[in-house]
Amino acid sequence: YNVFLLNDDYTSMDFVVEILMKIFRRNVQDAYAIMMEVHQKGRGLCGVYPYEIAETKVHQVRIAARENKFPLKAQMEEA
């Protein structure tokens, strides 16, 4: 399953990079590139995972965003 982060007008770019590094285990360069894709194209591919892992990643993003008062959303789609 593909996991995407979705753009919004409130979540900071720094927070998106932090999420990509912590939850999706991306290095700084990859995290920044994906963040820019989210910002410019409306969504960015974070990774491709088996169903259960993709579901967990989406849930982890939701929890981290809520704890930090951001509306950041992740979604999964069949690859």
LINTA-V75132 format. One record per pair of residues at least 24 apart in sequence whose ideal C-beta (glycine too) atoms are under 6 Angstrom apart, sorted by the first residue. I is the first residue (numbers start at 1). GAP is how many residues later the second one is. D is the distance in whole Angstrom. If there is no record, write none. Layout:
I;GAP;D + I;GAP;D
This chain:
1;48;6 + 1;50;6 + 1;53;4 + 1;75;5 + 1;78;6 + 2;43;6 + 2;46;6 + 2;75;5 + 2;77;5 + 3;43;5 + 3;44;6 + 3;51;5 + 3;54;5 + 3;71;6 + 3;73;5 + 4;39;4 + 4;41;6 + 4;71;5 + 5;33;5 + 5;39;5 + 5;41;6 + 5;69;5 + 6;37;5 + 6;67;5 + 7;31;5 + 7;35;5 + 8;63;5 + 10;61;6 + 11;59;4 + 11;61;4 + 15;55;6 + 23;34;6 + 23;37;5 + 48;31;5
